[in-house]
C-alpha cells in the first residue's frame, strides 16, 4: 500500500530563460516592421523553450508572423504600391 513517490523533476538548465522575451519581440517585429527579425527572434524563442522545457508556441507564432510579413511585403512591392492607397495621391 505504500507506493514510492515519483522522482522530483530535474532542475532547469543554468542561465536565464528568455523564451517569452524572444517570442514577444518576434511577434511584435514580425507584425509591425521586419519579418526577418521576427523569424530570428522566433527561432531564438524555440531554442530557449527546448532548453528550459517550456512551450514553443510564441516562437512558432513569431516565425509565422514574420513569414506573413515577408510575403505581404513582396506582394505589395511587386504591385508597385509602396505607399498607402489613400496617402500620397
C-alpha positions as CSV (number, residue, x, y, z in Angstrom):
1,X,0.0,0.0,0.0
2,X,3.0,2.3,0.4
3,X,3.8,3.4,-3.1
4,X,7.0,5.2,-3.6
5,X,6.8,8.8,-4.7
6,X,7.9,9.7,-8.2
7,X,11.3,11.3,-8.5
8,X,11.4,15.1,-8.5
9,X,11.6,16.9,-11.8
10,X,15.1,17.8,-13.0
11,X,16.3,21.3,-12.2
12,X,16.1,23.8,-15.0
13,X,19.2,24.4,-17.1
14,X,21.6,27.1,-15.8
15,X,21.2,30.5,-17.3
16,X,18.3,32.9,-18.0
17,X,15.0,31.8,-19.5
18,X,14.3,34.3,-22.2
19,X,11.7,32.3,-24.1
20,X,8.9,34.8,-23.5
21,X,11.1,37.8,-24.3
22,X,12.3,36.4,-27.7
23,X,8.7,35.3,-28.5
24,X,7.1,38.7,-27.8
25,X,9.9,40.5,-29.6
26,X,9.5,38.2,-32.6
27,X,5.7,38.7,-32.7
28,X,6.0,42.5,-32.5
29,X,8.7,42.8,-35.1
30,X,7.2,40.2,-37.3
31,X,3.8,42.0,-37.3
32,X,5.0,45.6,-37.4
33,X,8.3,46.2,-39.2
34,X,10.7,43.4,-40.1
35,X,9.7,39.9,-41.0
36,X,13.3,38.6,-40.9
37,X,13.8,39.8,-37.3
38,X,10.5,38.1,-36.4
39,X,11.8,34.8,-37.8
40,X,15.2,35.2,-36.0
41,X,13.6,36.0,-32.7
42,X,11.1,33.1,-33.2
43,X,14.0,30.7,-33.7
44,X,15.7,32.0,-30.5
45,X,12.4,31.6,-28.6
46,X,12.0,28.0,-29.8
47,X,15.6,27.2,-28.9
48,X,15.2,28.5,-25.4
49,X,11.9,26.8,-25.0
50,X,13.5,23.4,-25.8
51,X,16.4,24.2,-23.4
52,X,14.2,25.1,-20.5
53,X,11.3,22.7,-21.1
54,X,8.7,25.4,-21.9
55,X,6.1,25.7,-24.7
56,X,7.5,26.9,-28.1
57,X,4.2,28.5,-29.1
58,X,5.3,32.1,-29.0
59,X,8.3,31.2,-31.2
60,X,6.2,29.5,-33.8
61,X,3.8,32.4,-33.8
62,X,6.7,34.8,-34.3
63,X,8.0,32.8,-37.2
64,X,4.5,32.6,-38.8
65,X,4.0,36.4,-38.5
66,X,7.5,37.0,-39.9
67,X,6.8,34.9,-42.9
68,X,3.4,36.5,-43.4
69,X,5.1,39.9,-43.2
70,X,7.7,38.9,-45.8
71,X,5.1,37.5,-48.2
72,X,2.8,40.6,-47.8
73,X,5.8,42.9,-48.4
74,X,6.8,41.1,-51.5
75,X,3.2,41.3,-52.9
76,X,2.9,45.0,-52.1
77,X,6.3,45.7,-53.7
78,X,5.6,43.6,-56.8
79,X,2.4,45.5,-57.4
80,X,4.1,48.9,-57.1
81,X,2.1,50.1,-54.2
82,X,4.8,51.3,-51.9
83,X,2.6,53.8,-50.1
84,X,-0.9,53.5,-48.7
85,X,-3.5,54.0,-51.4
86,X,-5.1,56.9,-49.5
87,X,-1.9,58.8,-48.8
88,X,0.4,60.5,-51.3
89,X,-2.0,60.7,-54.2
